[in-house]
């Protein structure tokens, strides 16, 4: 309440009462004024009294987060298949093991880039999984063809298995990680299907066709096989 207004009213009543027969009004006003002030002080005290509360705080700490790893490796890491002084009809066959050494389940594809295009287009590459004996003689016995027979590669790159474009593409391969499992068909989280392994073996066979012409003599090409991996979770 504005005390200056109370004082002004009190003064007015006192002056009026001195010129009136109602002398008791001044006394009564003093009692009214005291009552108003008392009520104001009580309201002030209640308002501040209600702000005195019991409180408590519980902190939850040690909320730690870490990232997983996508890490693909191969064995051997170089010179998977080589052949010098090839003649028409020659072939070479060998294995490569691809391993997920990271913690996350991954999707990967294989791309071949060569140093030139002429001989690379003439050479026939075939890639299989599930070959029991990965030799020239055993290659045709069993296994599932994943690529070819087709060109070894090109200078701009040829997708041999799957497609390294981000996201699931036809022919992509899947490997489980040490902390995440993915189905062999790419289902994630893993469902009722067979789990993808953490590694798989490919059998590569390269052949110079029997009918290769004289124009392909004295040529050399070198291929780089890129195993490109990405996380499977949320992708």
KAZI-V901244 format. One record per residue. RES is the residue in one letter. NEAR is the number of other ideal C-beta (glycine too) atoms within 12 Angstrom. D_CENTER is the distance of its C-alpha to the mean C-alpha in whole Angstrom. Layout:
# KAZI-V901244
RES&NEAR&D_CENTER  RES&NEAR&D_CENTER
This chain:
# KAZI-V901244
X&17&64  X&10&65  X&14&68  X&10&70  X&13&71  X&21&72  X&16&74  X&14&76  X&22&76  X&26&78  X&17&80  X&17&81  X&25&82  X&22&84  X&15&86  X&17&87  X&20&88  X&14&91  X&13&92  X&13&92  X&9&94  X&15&90  X&15&90  X&13&88  X&22&85  X&23&84  X&16&84  X&17&82  X&25&80  X&19&79  X&15&78  X&18&76  X&25&74  X&16&74  X&16&72  X&21&70  X&19&69  X&15&68  X&15&66  X&18&64  X&16&64  X&14&63  X&15&60  X&15&59  X&14&59  X&13&57  X&12&54  X&12&53  X&11&54  X&10&51  X&10&49  X&10&49  X&8&47  X&5&45  X&7&41  X&6&39  X&6&35  X&6&33  X&7&30  X&6&27  X&6&25  X&6&23  X&7&20  X&6&18  X&6&14  X&9&12  X&12&9  X&20&9  X&20&10  X&28&10  X&24&14  X&35&16  X&22&20  X&30&23  X&20&27  X&17&29  X&15&27  X&13&30  X&18&33  X&32&31  X&33&34  X&19&37  X&27&41  X&13&44  X&11&47  X&28&45  X&17&48  X&18&48  X&15&47  X&22&45  X&27&42  X&28&39  X&31&37  X&30&34  X&30&31  X&34&28  X&26&25  X&38&22  X&26&20  X&38&16  X&23&17  X&28&14  X&22&13  X&33&10  X&40&11  X&45&10  X&43&12  X&43&15  X&34&18  X&40&21  X&29&23  X&39&26  X&26&28  X&31&31  X&19&34  X&22&36  X&22&36  X&22&40  X&31&40  X&31&36  X&25&37  X&31&40  X&40&38  X&30&37  X&41&34  X&33&33  X&43&30  X&33&30  X&29&28  X&20&31  X&30&34  X&17&36  X&19&38  X&30&36  X&19&39  X&23&41  X&13&43  X&19&41  X&31&38  X&21&40  X&16&40  X&15&37  X&25&33  X&18&31  X&24&31  X&32&27  X&32&29  X&26&32  X&24&35  X&26&34  X&31&34  X&44&33  X&35&31  X&27&31  X&21&31  X&15&28  X&24&26  X&31&27  X&29&24  X&41&25  X&39&23  X&30&20  X&23&19  X&28&16  X&17&15  X&17&12  X&17&11  X&25&14  X&23&17  X&14&21  X&25&21  X&34&18  X&42&18  X&43&16  X&41&16  X&34&15  X&33&14  X&20&16  X&20&14  X&29&13  X&29&15  X&35&14  X&23&18  X&26&19  X&19&19  X&33&15  X&22&16  X&28&13  X&17&14  X&22&16  X&15&20  X&10&23  X&16&23  X&16&23  X&23&20  X&31&19  X&23&20  X&28&19  X&28&21  X&33&23  X&26&26  X&40&27  X&37&31  X&46&32  X&38&35  X&39&37  X&30&40  X&31&42  X&24&44  X&14&48  X&12&49  X&22&47  X&14&50  X&10&52  X&10&50  X&22&47  X&16&49  X&13&48  X&24&44  X&19&41  X&30&37  X&24&34  X&35&31  X&26&28  X&36&25  X&24&21  X&37&19  X&30&16  X&35&12  X&32&9  X&30&6  X&36&8  X&26&6  X&14&6  X&21&7
